[in-house]
Amino acid sequence: MAGCSAGAWKEAFSKEKETEITIGQLLNEDLPEKELEESQTALYYGYQSLLEEEQKIYRQFIKGLEEFQEEISLSPVSEERLSVIVNMAMIDHPEYFWTDGAFQYWEEEWSDGSSAGMKIAPTYLVSKKEAQDLKRQIEEKAEEWLETIPRETDTYGKIKAVYELLIRNVSYDENSPDNQNIRSVFLGGKTVCMGYSKATQYLLNKMGIFCTLVVGEIADEENSSHAWNLVKIGEKYYYVDTTWGNPNYEDESQAEVEIYYSYLCCTGEFLGETHIPNDDIPLPVCEDDSYNYYKNAGCWYDSYDYNQIYNVLLRDMNAGARKTELYFGSQEAYDQAAEALVNGSLVQDAAQNASVLRPGEGISWDIYSGGSDRLLVLVWSMPAKKELASSGK
């Protein structure tokens, strides 16, 4: 999972001691902080996980960050909790593309050695002036995409639309510049998992939909790192992995398959087979599968049955469908279907009996797999006057 580093804001920071005390530190309760509306904090999952006093420091930090302050005064807090607070701010704010969350800090002390407060010096990736120009460009592109989503669309429909927009408009590229932030998505059109995840969060939050960043690793892959999202529909939570919804993520040859929907509003049980989240933030239970795309589309099969799949393939060929999607509820059923479709005669049997063929015509197809999600996709083509041929991928 090269290029998917999810821990940029957790870089080591240095600590120095100073004895000078500022007026602002004498009155910690009067330190400037950003005012947040309840509608905003409802979208900030990291903020909600903090204690009340830590939320105050969070607000102090993001105010200084948005103003590009070289030194931001904060109320006293332990080194460990300061790191947590900054981490939560970076999780909540994908729009902060001008910093990766790295920082230095130092404490200010009273003469008796007790803490009077602290200051933090964030690392800025661009100047304030440059950030303002880039922010304007990003917002223009984001609004252009969001305007394609009808306002009356329900929450699931908006999540699905954002998922599709990003997959269709942004390529996976491990070498893309600025791929740990949303610049790579909206201005470059190329990114990695962190860019996809932050852009998903950014667009959904702009529509008032809860979506937060989740970072972790891929099961069975050493030294892997990955990022995905947690969304909320009504009172229930679901996972979304826009990166893995892109068929070109692992194999550019799968361009004929536009989108994999297995990782759209999926359960924790399903995602847990391949994704392991970090423990930096508690995650809710995600067990509802009401929005499973393939179940709702009638493409879900609990078991493999030759006759059932044969009839599905025949139906789609006769209807002139561009593709047939087959999702299996168990690994055993998937393995049986894959064997019959790729190495067996199932597709040929159905193609030979397709009523849409005239003498001398043939149907060709390619078979793609969705990876770890028990999905098979057949893409059909019906060139005139061509002998029956098959290829499996």
N, C-alpha and C positions, 0 to 999 in steps of 0.2 A: 504494500500500500504506500509506495513511495510518493512523496509530495503531499501527504495528508497529515502533516504534523498538526496536532491539536493543542499543543501546550506552549505556544509561543509566549503567552503572557505569564507563564510560570518561570521564566528565566531567573536565575539567581540575581539577587539584588544586594547591594552593599549597604552597610550601616556605619554611620559616623556619629560622634558625640559633639554637641555644641553646648555652650553654657549661656549664650546670648538668649534673652527672652524678649519676645515681641509683645506689643500691647494686645495684638490679636490672640496670642496664646494665653495671656492673663485672663481673657474672657472667652474661654472655649465655646461657651454656649452662644456667643455672638459671631462665631465664624460664619462666613458666607456659605450658603448651600443652595442647591437648586430646588425650587419648589416643584413638587410632583403632584399631579392630580390622581385621584383614586383610579380613574380610567387608565392612567399610565401604569401605575404600580401593579394593576391587575395583570398586565402583560409581562411584568418583570419577575420571572420565577426565581432568579437568584436573589433579588431584593427581598422577596417574601420569605426566603429561608434564613434571613439575618435577624438578630435581636434588635430591639428598638434603637438602642444606642449605636449599634453598628450601622443601622439604616441611616442614621444621621451622618456618620462618617462617609458612607456611600454617597450621600447627596452632596457633601462637601467636596468629595473627590471628583464627581462627574461635573460639577459646576466649574471647577478649575480646569478640568480636562477640556471642556467645551470652549473655554476662554483661552486655551493654550498658555496657561500660566506656567512659567518655568519652575516655580516652587509653589506648592499648594499646601496651605495650613490645614491641619486636621486635629480633631480632638484626640486625646491620648488613647492608644489601643496597643495591644501586644503585637509583636512582630508576626506571630502566627496568624492572628485574626486580621491583621492588615493585609496579608497576602490573600486571605480568603475573600475579604471585601473587594479588593481589586479584581480578583478572579470572577466574582459574581457580577461586577460592573461590566466586565468584558463579555461575559456570557449573555447579559441582558441587552447589550448595545452593539449590534452588528454594524450600525451606521458610523461607529468610531473607527473608520479606516485609517485615520492618521496616527494611530498608535497600535503597538502590539501588546501593550499592557506591561512591558518591562519598565522598571523604575529603580531609583535609588531613594533612600529616605534617611532621615536623621532625627533624633530626639532632642527636645529642648528641656532643660532641667532647672528646677529651683536650686538654690544654694545648698539645700539639704540632700540633694540627689534625687528627689522625687520628680516624676515626670510632669512637666508643664504643658506638654503637647508635642506635636511632631510636624515635620514638613516632608513632603514627598515630591520628588522631581521625576516626572514621567519622561519616557523616551518618545519623542515625536518623529514620525517618519517623513513628514513634509512640513513646510511652513504653514502658518495660519492663512496667509493669502492664497497659497496654492491649494490648500484644503478647501477653502471657500469656493474656488473655481471648480474643483473636482466634485465637490458636493452638489453643486448646481447641475453639472453634467449627469451625475448619477441619478439625481431626482428626476430629471427630464426623461431619461431612459426608463426609469421605473414607472413613471406616470404613463408613458407611452404604452408599456406592456399592460399595466393595470386597466387602462381604458378599454382594452379588448374584452374585459370580463364584465358582463352585464351586472348592474347594481343589484338587481333582484335575485341574483344567484345565491343559493343558501351556503352555509359555512363549508360543508363538504365540497360543494361545487367550486368554491373559491380556492380551497386547498388543492383540489385536483387541477384546476386551471393553472395555478402557480407552478405546480409540479411539472405540468406539460410545457408551460412557457419556458422554464429554465432548461429542460431537456432538449427542446427543439431549438433554442437560441444560443445555447452555450455548450462548447465542446470540452471534453475532459482532456487536459493536457498537463502532465506533470511538470513541464518546463515553462508554464505560463508565468509571467511576472505578476507580482502582488497577489499570488494565489491563496494567501491566507486571509484575505479580506475581500470586500465586495467590489473593489475597483476592478479586479480581474473579470468579474461577471458582467457588470454593466458597461464598462469601458473597453474591455479587451475581448469579451466573448469566449474566453478560455479560462478554465480554473481547475481546481481539485476539490476534494470532498469538503474542506473547510469553506471554500468559496461558495459551493452549492448550498451548504447548510446555512451559512450566514445570509445568503441572498433569499433563501426560502423564508427564513425568520423575518428579514427586513420587509419583504413584500407583504407577508401575512399580517405583521404588526401594523403596517400602514393602513390595512383594511380593518384594524381593530380586532383581529383574530389572534388568540393566544398561540404562540409558537416560541419555543425556546431551544437553545443549542444543547446538544448532548455530545460529549466527547468520550472516546474509549479506544478499544482495539478490536481487531478481528480475531475470532477464535481460530485456533490452530495455525496462526501465522506469527512467527517470532518477530519481535521488535516492530509490530505493526501499530499504526495509529489511524483513527478514523473519526469522522464527525457525522452526525445525523440530527434529527429534530424530534421534539415532542410537541404534539398539538392537542387541542381540546375542542370537542364538539359537544355542546350542551354541558353536561356534568361529567363526561367521560373522556379519557385520554387515549391517544393513539400515537404510534411512531410513524415517522416518514423518513425515508432515506432517498433523497432525490438523486444522489450519485449512482446508487445501485439501480435506479429506475432507468438509467441511460444505457442502452444496449452497447454503446461504443466504449463504455467505461473500461472493460477488460479486453474487448475484441472489436477493432474497427470494421471487421468484415461483416458485422451484424447490422450494418446500416439499413438493411431492408426492413428490419423490425424497428419501428419508430420509438416505442416506449414499452417498458416492462412495468406493470402496475402492482406487482407483488409487494412493493415496499411503500405503497400509498395507504396510509391509515391502517397499519397492521398491528397485531397484538404483540405484547411482550414475549409471550411463549414462542411465537414464530420468529421474531427478530433475535431472541435470545439464543437461537441455534447457531448464529453466526456473529452476533455483536455482543461485546462485553463492555458496558459503560464504566467509566471511572467512578470512584466513590466520593467525588468532590461535592456532590449535591444529591439529596434524597430524590428518588424518582417514584412516581405513583404507579399503582397497578394498572396495566393496560390489557384488559382481557376481553373487551367487547369486539366482535368481528362484524358488526352490522354494516360496516362500510367496505367490506372486502370486495374489491372490484370484480374479481372473477366469479365469486358466488352470485353477486347481483347481476352479472352478465350471462349467467347460465353456463359458464365454462368450467365449473368445478366438478370434479369426479372423485368420489370417495374411494372407488376401486376401479381396477381396469377390467373392461369387458370388451372383447373383440367386436361383437356385433354392435354394441352401443357406439364405439368410436368409429367403426366402419360407416354407420349411418350418418354420423356427424360430418365425416369427411365428404361423403357423397352429397349430402345436403348442401354443404358450402361450395363444392365444385359446381354443382348444378345451378346454384344461385349466383355464380360468378364472383364469389367473395375473394377479396385480395389476400386474406389470411384466415387461418383457423387457430384459435388459442385453446390449449388444453392444460388445465391445472389440476394436479392430483393431490389428494388430501394426505397421502402417506408416501414414504420413500419407496415402499414395496410396489405400490400401484404405479408410481412414476417409472421405476426401473422396468417393470413389465411393459408399459406403454412405449418407453424409449426403445426397447429391444424390438418390439413389433413394428414400430414406425421406421426405425433407422436400419435395422438388420433384417427384419422380416418382410413379408409381402403385403402387409395391411394396406399401405397407401396405393400400391400398384393394383391391388384387388378392387379398391374403390374407384380408382381412376379408369380402369378398364370398363367399368359399368356406368360411367358418367353419361347422362343423356344429352348433354350439351355438345358432345363431340360429333363431328362429321367424319366421314371416311378420310383417312390420311392425316387427321389432326391428332395432336397429343397434348397432354398436360404435363408441365414440368413443375417442380417444387424444390424448395430448400427447407430444411428443418433446423431450427435454432433452439437452443436451450437457454433458459433464464439464469443459469448458474446454480445457485444453492437453493432455489425456491420451488423446485418440482414443477416447473413450467416448460411446456413444449409449444413452439409456434411454427406452423407451416405457412410459408409464403408461396402463393400460387401464381403461375403465369400460363397463359394459353396461346402460344404462338401458332399461327395458322400453318397447316401443311408441314407439321414437324412430328417426327416419330416420338412415341412415348419415351421419356427419359426421366431419370431421377438423380438427385444428388443429395447427400446428407451432410449437414454441417452441425 
